Amino acid sequence: MDSTHRPEQNHLLSVLPAADYQRLLPHLEHVTLPLGLVLYESGRTQSYVYFPITSIVSLLYVMENGASAEIAIVGNEGIVGISLFMGGETTPSRAVVQSAGDAYRLKAGLIKKEFERGGEVQHLLLRYTQALITQMAQTAVCNRHHSVEQQLCRWLLLSLDRLSGNELKMTQELIANMLGVRREGVTEAAGKLQNDGLIHYSRGKITVLDRPKLEAHACECYAVVKREYDRLLKTITAI
């Protein structure tokens, strides 16, 4: 196991009871996830679940004409591949690495076995799934009713919550693809946030300069999602 990375850097793994964690530990495989790597495609059988530690994975829905929109993001708070233990086996979404980094993965058969075992592992995975569904629902509402600037603020804050610093490596074109909007809209929104001193954008790098003001600029959707994750996952006793 990589000495510079530890499975417990993932929140779900860190809050497992000691016995459950020790049972999974020998089967957790450290992997490095480069930007743009597709972890699973729409309708394809999934071989692993992933527990990000320093990476962020975007769950996207891709239309027949190639257009896409992000429905959720997963970082060190969660797990990628919930359809494996929820019984669906496949999903119509695509999972793509949005921010390069590290993760641990577990074979499909093992996560199914752990879920079917019941107990705290099953309980934790179900609570995480509820939180993820909240994020998906709130994303749909946000994309329908709020401005591109508000959507960008929400997206930046959710991404920062899953990283250790205040910097994101992401082009405006990729952000536009994630949000399902025109690149010009993202350029205008990012320019306004930069002029107001909230962020600095340069050559595919976004640095958040004033997080409190960024939160104030965001719509209610970010706070709704954060509260639900805190409610469902941060009340569990850590190992």
Secondary structure, 3 states (H helix, E strand, C coil): CCCCCCHHHCHHHHCCCHHHHHHHHHHCEEEEECCCCEEECCCCCCCEEEEECCCEEEEEEECCCCCEEEEEEECCCCCECCHHHHCCCCCCCEEEEEECEEEEEEEHHHHHHHHHHCHHHHHHHHHHHHHHHHHHHHHHHHHHHCCHHHHHHHHHHHHHCCCCCCEEECCHHHHHHHHCCCHHHHHHHHHHHHHCCCEEEECCEEEECCHHHHHHHCCHHHHHHHHHHHHHHCCCCCC
